[in-house]
Amino acid sequence: MEPSILLLCKYGSFTVVLTVTRDFRFDDLVQSICKKWQDLVLQRFQLLYAVSDHHNCHLDNDDDFANMFALAGAYGVSCVDVGVEVLSSSSVESRELERTFDVGESSIVHGVEEDPLEKFCPHHETVRLSSGWAKLISHVGQEFRGGVDDFRSCLAKFAIEVGFVYTFLKNDKTRHLKNNLRDKLTGRLSNGFREQVISLFSDCAYAPTLLDFEEAIQELYTVGGAKAKNFVESLPRENWANAYFQGKRYGEMCSNAAESFNKWILEARHLPILSAIDKIRIQLMTQRCDRRQKPTKMNGIVCPEMDARLVEAFSKGKVWTVAQSSEEVFEVFSLPTVVVDLQNQRCTCSRWQINSFPCMHAITAIQKFGKQVTNYLDPFYFVDAYRFSYELSINPIPTLGAPNVPKEFRVILPPKTRRPRGRPKIQRIRSRGEKVRQMRCSRCKKLGKHNRKTCKEAVD
């Protein structure tokens, strides 16, 4: 009798059991899955399976299917968990550019559509609407007229057309520490060595557990030597390392709130004191009004950004197995295995404690045992909390009906002090080792601290 195995195909909260043999083809498996779930679209999802200790194994073609069957036979298992994961649009574009994926009668080769008419009559190739996206970013120092929003839009389209994945990194509070450490590494050292030491220091800062921190810091001491060790030991660990931080960080290591506010009120800072206060008041009043209207467009209980994190965690944890120890304690067989305590809102990976938001292990345990995920979320992430933060408004202050004040008292002059030499500073004092990013002027094409408006170079 032909040997067979059972595939436990999981999509969302539902599971479908399929019996397959060695003669079963990958295309047949995909067609069977699409028949079970009508909302799945060909080439818009991927399959991941788990056998014994091997998790997140890709199942993309007939060779992968044969390897899965051989792996199940080697471990003597008759059931294999298969997770169905829906791909984002950028992931689909990337997969189309990287490989050939034939399903049924449709085929895509390196993102170019097959042209059957070419066999019978030559004609012009069809130009995709996105073909111009590859030219949106052309050179270093390129200017974007729409500012940051225009740059983000161009980068997203450029990434889809070219086929790479990108992420935006936040400015974190370790930025100044990294610059100071880079400044300490003096001598004839290559830039590559300095960047390696800075990368190891960043690993120490973001390590979630004490064990991960100790492993990372020992590697930093080995590579960085005495200079790196003396620098790190002079810093209180609870002020910069996740593993030693006591309290809720809510996933943020950012200390740029003051700098952002100063930049936001830059125009008001140069006005007389009463005018500056009034301008800042109007800015705050308008901002609170705009943010008070945002929750009216939010349909869920959780804020959209955190809701997207929940969906991502649900998707990644589908292939993990969860065993229940008690009513609120679970063991999640990920790599490595962790223990989740829902009652105390703790996980041995420590990310739940640091971010005050359930980690992927906790969300997987909550989902697979039918519990309500909102019962384990901090109220800080709810739409109601966002609405309550901007519930109170700043009242307007009309000048109509205000008492008449003599003209000489309407402007409050600054105190009489002796002005120091030089121009007054309008920017913050940069920390030691902090570098200023140079930009390329579109007029003189030189790197510096000026742009087209302030350029003073003589151009032929």
C-alpha positions as CSV (number, residue, x, y, z in Angstrom):
1,M,0.0,0.0,0.0
2,E,1.3,3.4,-0.9
3,P,2.6,5.2,2.2
4,S,0.7,8.4,3.1
5,I,0.8,11.3,5.6
6,L,-1.7,13.7,7.0
7,L,-1.3,17.4,6.4
8,L,-2.9,19.6,9.1
9,C,-3.4,22.8,7.0
10,K,-4.0,25.8,9.3
11,Y,-5.4,29.1,8.0
12,G,-6.7,31.6,10.6
13,S,-8.6,29.7,13.3
14,F,-9.5,26.8,11.0
15,T,-7.7,23.5,10.2
16,V,-8.2,21.2,7.2
17,V,-6.9,17.7,7.1
18,L,-5.5,16.4,3.7
19,T,-4.2,12.9,3.0
20,V,-1.3,13.0,0.6
21,T,1.0,10.4,-0.9
22,R,4.4,10.6,-2.7
23,D,2.6,10.8,-6.1
24,F,0.8,13.9,-4.9
25,R,2.1,17.0,-6.7
26,F,2.6,20.5,-5.2
27,D,0.1,22.0,-7.6
28,D,-2.5,19.5,-6.5
29,L,-1.9,20.6,-2.9
30,V,-2.3,24.3,-3.7
31,Q,-5.5,23.6,-5.7
32,S,-6.9,21.6,-2.8
33,I,-6.2,24.4,-0.3
34,C,-7.8,27.0,-2.6
35,K,-10.9,24.9,-2.8
36,K,-11.2,24.7,1.0
37,W,-10.8,28.5,1.5
38,Q,-12.4,30.5,-1.3
39,D,-10.8,33.8,-0.2
40,L,-7.3,32.5,-1.0
41,V,-5.8,33.7,-4.3
42,L,-3.1,31.8,-6.2
43,Q,0.4,33.2,-5.8
44,R,-0.8,35.4,-2.9
45,F,0.0,33.0,-0.1
46,Q,2.9,30.8,1.0
47,L,3.1,27.4,2.8
48,L,5.3,26.7,5.8
49,Y,5.5,23.3,7.5
50,A,7.0,21.9,10.7
51,V,8.4,18.5,11.3
52,S,9.8,17.6,14.8
53,D,12.3,20.4,15.8
54,H,12.4,21.9,12.2
55,H,10.0,24.9,12.0
56,N,9.2,27.4,9.3
57,C,10.3,25.2,6.4
58,H,9.2,26.6,3.1
59,L,6.9,24.5,0.8
60,D,7.2,26.2,-2.6
61,N,7.5,23.5,-5.3
62,D,7.6,19.7,-6.0
63,D,11.1,19.4,-4.6
64,D,10.1,20.9,-1.3
65,F,7.1,18.6,-1.2
66,A,9.3,15.5,-1.8
67,N,11.7,16.7,0.9
68,M,8.9,17.2,3.4
69,F,7.7,13.6,2.7
70,A,11.3,12.3,3.2
71,L,11.7,14.3,6.4
72,A,8.4,13.0,7.8
73,G,9.6,9.4,7.1
74,A,13.0,10.0,8.7
75,Y,11.4,11.1,11.9
76,G,8.6,8.6,11.8
77,V,5.7,11.0,11.9
78,S,2.4,10.6,10.2
79,C,1.1,14.1,10.7
80,V,2.7,17.4,9.5
81,D,1.5,20.9,10.5
82,V,1.3,23.2,7.4
83,G,0.6,26.9,7.9
84,V,-1.0,29.0,5.2
85,E,0.4,32.6,5.4
86,V,-1.1,35.4,3.2
87,L,1.6,37.6,1.6
88,S,1.6,41.3,1.5
89,S,1.7,43.1,-1.9
90,S,5.4,43.9,-1.6
91,S,6.3,40.3,-0.8
92,V,4.3,39.1,-3.8
93,E,6.3,41.4,-6.1
94,S,9.5,40.3,-4.5
95,R,8.7,36.6,-5.0
96,E,7.7,37.2,-8.6
97,L,11.1,38.8,-9.3
98,E,13.1,36.1,-7.5
99,R,11.8,32.8,-8.8
100,T,9.4,31.0,-11.1
101,F,6.1,29.9,-9.5
102,D,3.9,27.8,-11.8
103,V,0.4,27.0,-10.6
104,G,-2.1,25.4,-13.0
105,E,-2.0,27.1,-16.4
106,S,-0.6,30.5,-15.2
107,S,3.2,31.0,-15.0
108,I,5.3,33.9,-14.0
109,V,9.0,34.0,-14.8
110,H,11.1,36.7,-13.1
111,G,8.1,39.1,-12.9
112,V,7.6,39.1,-16.7
113,E,4.2,37.9,-18.1
114,E,4.4,35.1,-20.6
115,D,3.4,36.3,-24.1
116,P,1.7,33.5,-26.1
117,L,1.0,35.7,-29.1
118,E,4.7,36.1,-29.8
119,K,4.7,32.6,-31.1
120,F,2.3,33.5,-33.9
121,C,2.9,37.1,-34.7
122,P,5.6,39.5,-33.5
123,H,4.3,42.6,-31.8
124,H,5.5,45.2,-29.3
125,E,6.0,44.1,-25.7
126,T,3.4,45.1,-23.1
127,V,4.9,47.8,-20.8
128,R,3.8,47.5,-17.2
129,L,2.5,50.6,-15.5
130,S,5.1,50.2,-12.8
131,S,8.0,50.1,-15.2
132,G,8.9,53.7,-14.5
133,W,9.2,53.1,-10.8
134,A,12.8,51.8,-11.1
135,K,13.8,55.4,-12.1
136,L,12.2,57.1,-9.1
137,I,15.5,56.9,-7.2
138,S,18.6,57.6,-9.3
139,H,21.5,58.9,-7.3
140,V,22.9,59.8,-3.9
141,G,21.8,63.3,-2.8
142,Q,18.6,63.3,-4.9
143,E,16.1,65.9,-3.8
144,F,12.3,65.1,-3.4
145,R,10.1,68.1,-3.9
146,G,7.4,66.6,-1.7
147,G,9.7,66.2,1.3
148,V,9.6,63.1,3.5
149,D,6.2,61.9,2.3
150,D,7.3,62.1,-1.4
151,F,10.5,60.2,-0.5
152,R,8.6,57.4,1.3
153,S,6.2,57.0,-1.6
154,C,9.0,56.8,-4.1
155,L,11.0,54.4,-2.0
156,A,8.0,52.0,-1.6
157,K,7.4,52.0,-5.4
158,F,11.1,51.7,-6.2
159,A,11.4,48.7,-3.8
160,I,8.5,46.9,-5.5
161,E,9.9,47.4,-9.0
162,V,13.5,46.5,-8.1
163,G,12.6,43.8,-5.6
164,F,14.1,44.4,-2.2
165,V,12.7,44.9,1.3
166,Y,13.5,47.9,3.4
167,T,12.7,49.1,7.0
168,F,12.7,52.5,8.6
169,L,15.0,52.6,11.7
170,K,14.0,54.8,14.6
171,N,16.4,57.3,16.2
172,D,16.9,55.7,19.6
173,K,18.5,57.0,22.8
174,T,21.6,54.9,22.2
175,R,22.5,57.0,19.2
176,H,24.6,59.5,21.3
177,L,26.2,56.6,23.2
178,K,27.2,55.0,19.9
179,N,28.8,58.2,18.7
180,N,30.6,58.6,22.0
181,L,31.9,55.0,21.8
182,R,33.0,55.5,18.2
183,D,34.9,58.6,19.4
184,K,36.6,56.5,22.1
185,L,37.9,54.0,19.6
186,T,41.0,56.1,18.6
187,G,44.1,55.0,16.8
188,R,44.7,53.4,13.4
189,L,41.4,51.4,13.2
190,S,39.4,50.7,10.1
191,N,35.9,52.0,9.8
192,G,34.7,48.4,9.4
193,F,36.1,47.5,12.8
194,R,34.5,50.6,14.5
195,E,31.1,49.7,12.9
196,Q,31.4,46.1,14.1
197,V,32.0,47.3,17.7
198,I,29.0,49.7,17.4
199,S,26.8,46.9,16.1
200,L,27.8,44.7,19.0
201,F,27.0,47.5,21.5
202,S,23.6,47.9,19.9
203,D,23.0,44.1,20.4
204,C,23.8,44.6,24.1
205,A,21.3,47.5,24.3
206,Y,18.4,45.6,22.7
207,A,19.0,42.2,24.3
208,P,15.7,41.2,26.0
209,T,17.1,38.8,28.6
210,L,20.0,38.8,31.0
211,L,21.5,35.7,29.3
212,D,21.3,37.4,25.9
213,F,22.9,40.5,27.4
214,E,25.8,38.6,28.9
215,E,26.5,36.7,25.7
216,A,26.4,40.0,23.7
217,I,28.6,42.0,26.1
218,Q,31.2,39.2,26.3
219,E,31.5,39.3,22.5
220,L,31.7,43.1,22.7
221,Y,34.6,42.9,25.2
222,T,36.4,40.3,23.1
223,V,36.2,42.4,19.9
224,G,36.3,45.9,21.3
225,G,39.1,45.3,23.9
226,A,39.8,47.5,26.9
227,K,38.5,50.7,25.5
228,A,35.1,49.3,24.8
229,K,35.0,47.6,28.2
230,N,35.9,50.8,30.1
231,F,33.3,52.8,28.2
232,V,30.5,50.3,28.9
233,E,31.3,49.8,32.6
234,S,31.2,53.5,33.2
235,L,27.5,53.6,32.2
236,P,24.6,52.5,34.5
237,R,23.1,49.5,32.7
238,E,19.5,50.3,33.8
239,N,19.8,53.6,31.8
240,W,20.5,52.1,28.4
241,A,20.0,48.3,28.3
242,N,16.7,46.6,27.8
243,A,17.6,43.7,30.0
244,Y,18.2,45.9,33.1
245,F,15.4,48.4,32.6
246,Q,12.9,48.3,35.4
247,G,9.4,49.4,34.4
248,K,7.4,49.6,31.2
249,R,9.1,50.9,28.1
250,Y,6.2,50.4,25.7
251,G,8.6,49.4,22.9
252,E,10.3,52.8,22.7
253,M,13.9,53.7,23.3
254,C,13.5,57.2,21.8
255,S,14.6,60.4,23.6
256,N,13.9,62.8,20.8
257,A,10.7,64.3,22.1
258,A,12.3,67.5,23.2
259,E,14.2,67.9,19.9
260,S,11.1,67.3,17.9
261,F,9.1,69.9,19.9
262,N,11.9,72.5,19.5
263,K,11.9,71.9,15.8
264,W,8.1,72.1,15.7
265,I,8.0,75.6,17.4
266,L,11.1,76.9,15.5
267,E,9.2,79.8,14.0
268,A,7.7,80.9,17.3
269,R,11.0,80.9,19.1
270,H,12.2,84.1,17.4
271,L,9.0,86.1,18.3
272,P,8.5,88.3,21.4
273,I,7.4,86.3,24.4
274,L,3.6,87.0,24.2
275,S,3.5,86.4,20.4
276,A,5.5,83.2,20.8
277,I,3.2,81.9,23.5
278,D,0.1,82.7,21.4
279,K,1.5,81.0,18.3
280,I,2.4,77.9,20.3
281,R,-1.1,77.9,21.8
282,I,-2.6,77.9,18.3
283,Q,-0.4,75.1,17.1
284,L,-1.3,72.9,20.1
285,M,-5.0,73.8,19.7
286,T,-5.0,72.8,16.1
287,Q,-3.0,69.6,16.7
288,R,-5.3,68.4,19.4
289,C,-8.4,69.1,17.2
290,D,-6.9,67.1,14.4
291,R,-6.0,64.2,16.6
292,R,-9.4,64.3,18.3
293,Q,-10.9,63.5,14.9
294,K,-8.6,60.5,14.2
295,P,-10.4,58.0,16.4
296,T,-13.6,58.5,14.5
297,K,-12.0,56.7,11.5
298,M,-10.7,53.8,13.7
299,N,-13.2,50.9,13.6
300,G,-11.5,48.5,15.9
301,I,-10.9,48.3,19.6
302,V,-7.1,48.5,19.3
303,C,-5.2,51.2,17.5
304,P,-4.4,50.4,13.9
305,E,-0.6,50.1,14.3
306,M,-0.9,47.7,17.2
307,D,-3.7,45.8,15.4
308,A,-1.3,45.2,12.5
309,R,1.2,43.8,15.0
310,L,-1.4,41.4,16.3
311,V,-2.2,40.2,12.8
312,E,1.6,39.7,12.0
313,A,2.0,37.7,15.3
314,F,-1.0,35.5,14.5
315,S,0.5,34.7,11.1
316,K,4.0,33.9,12.4
317,G,2.8,31.7,15.2
318,K,0.6,29.4,13.2
319,V,3.2,26.7,12.9
320,W,4.1,26.6,16.6
321,T,2.7,23.9,18.9
322,V,1.4,25.0,22.3
323,A,1.0,22.8,25.4
324,Q,-1.1,23.9,28.3
325,S,0.3,23.5,31.9
326,S,-2.5,25.2,33.8
327,E,-5.4,27.6,33.2
328,E,-3.0,30.5,32.5
329,V,0.4,28.9,31.9
330,F,1.5,27.5,28.5
331,E,4.6,26.1,26.9
332,V,5.2,27.3,23.3
333,F,7.4,25.0,21.2
334,S,9.2,27.7,19.2
335,L,12.9,28.0,18.7
336,P,13.8,28.1,21.6
337,T,10.9,26.9,23.7
338,V,9.4,29.5,26.0
339,V,6.9,29.6,28.9
340,V,4.0,32.0,28.8
341,D,2.2,33.1,32.0
342,L,-1.0,35.0,30.9
343,Q,-2.1,35.8,34.4
344,N,1.1,37.7,35.3
345,Q,1.6,38.8,31.7
346,R,5.1,37.4,31.4
347,C,7.0,35.4,28.9
348,T,10.5,33.9,29.3
349,C,11.6,35.8,26.1
350,S,11.1,39.0,28.2
351,R,9.6,41.0,25.3
352,W,6.2,41.1,26.8
353,Q,7.6,42.7,30.0
354,I,9.7,45.2,28.1
355,N,7.1,46.3,25.5
356,S,4.0,45.9,27.7
357,F,2.5,44.3,24.6
358,P,2.0,40.5,24.2
359,C,4.9,38.9,22.3
360,M,4.3,36.4,19.5
361,H,4.5,33.4,21.9
362,A,1.8,34.9,24.1
363,I,-0.5,35.8,21.2
364,T,-0.1,32.3,19.8
365,A,-1.1,30.7,23.1
366,I,-4.1,33.1,23.4
367,Q,-5.2,32.3,19.9
368,K,-4.9,28.5,20.0
369,F,-6.8,28.2,23.3
370,G,-9.6,30.5,22.3
371,K,-9.0,33.3,24.7
372,Q,-9.8,37.0,24.2
373,V,-6.6,38.8,23.2
374,T,-8.0,42.2,24.4
375,N,-8.1,40.9,28.0
376,Y,-4.3,40.8,27.9
377,L,-3.6,44.1,26.3
378,D,-2.5,47.2,28.2
379,P,-5.2,49.9,28.0
380,F,-2.5,52.2,26.6
381,Y,-3.0,50.6,23.2
382,F,-6.8,50.9,23.0
383,V,-8.6,53.4,20.8
384,D,-10.4,54.7,23.8
385,A,-7.1,55.6,25.5
386,Y,-6.1,57.6,22.4
387,R,-9.5,59.3,22.3
388,F,-9.2,60.1,26.1
389,S,-5.7,61.6,25.6
390,Y,-7.1,64.4,23.3
391,E,-10.6,64.6,24.8
392,L,-10.0,68.1,26.4
393,S,-9.6,70.9,24.0
394,I,-7.6,74.2,24.2
395,N,-10.1,77.1,24.2
396,P,-9.6,80.1,21.8
397,I,-8.6,83.4,23.4
398,P,-10.3,86.2,21.4
399,T,-9.0,89.7,21.6
400,L,-12.5,91.2,21.2
401,G,-13.6,92.7,24.5
402,A,-10.1,92.5,26.0
403,P,-9.1,95.5,28.2
404,N,-7.3,98.3,26.6
405,V,-3.6,98.1,27.4
406,P,-1.3,101.1,26.8
407,K,1.0,100.5,23.8
408,E,4.2,100.7,25.8
409,F,3.0,97.7,27.9
410,R,1.8,95.5,25.0
411,V,5.4,94.2,24.3
412,I,7.4,92.7,27.1
413,L,11.0,93.5,26.5
414,P,13.8,91.0,27.4
415,P,15.9,91.8,30.5
416,K,18.8,94.1,30.1
417,T,21.9,91.9,29.6
418,R,25.2,92.3,27.8
419,R,25.0,90.4,24.5
420,P,27.9,88.0,24.1
421,R,30.1,88.1,21.0
422,G,29.1,86.3,17.8
423,R,25.8,85.3,16.5
424,P,23.2,83.9,18.9
425,K,22.9,80.1,18.7
426,I,19.6,78.7,17.3
427,Q,20.5,75.0,17.2
428,R,21.3,72.7,20.1
429,I,24.8,71.9,21.1
430,R,25.7,68.5,19.6
431,S,27.2,65.8,21.7
432,R,30.8,64.7,21.4
433,G,31.4,62.5,18.4
434,E,28.0,63.3,16.8
435,K,28.4,63.7,13.1
436,V,26.4,66.1,10.9
437,R,24.9,64.5,7.8
438,Q,26.1,66.3,4.7
439,M,23.8,66.9,1.7
440,R,24.5,67.5,-1.9
441,C,23.5,71.0,-3.3
442,S,21.5,70.7,-6.5
443,R,23.1,74.0,-7.8
444,C,26.8,73.5,-7.3
445,K,26.7,69.7,-6.9
446,K,29.0,69.8,-3.8
447,L,28.6,68.1,-0.5
448,G,28.2,70.5,2.5
449,K,25.7,72.0,4.9
450,H,23.9,74.2,2.4
451,N,21.2,73.7,-0.3
452,R,20.2,75.5,-3.5
453,K,18.6,78.5,-1.6
454,T,21.7,79.2,0.5
455,C,24.3,78.3,-2.1
456,K,27.0,80.9,-2.5
457,E,29.3,79.1,-4.9
458,A,30.1,80.6,-8.3
459,V,28.7,78.5,-11.0
460,D,29.7,78.8,-14.7
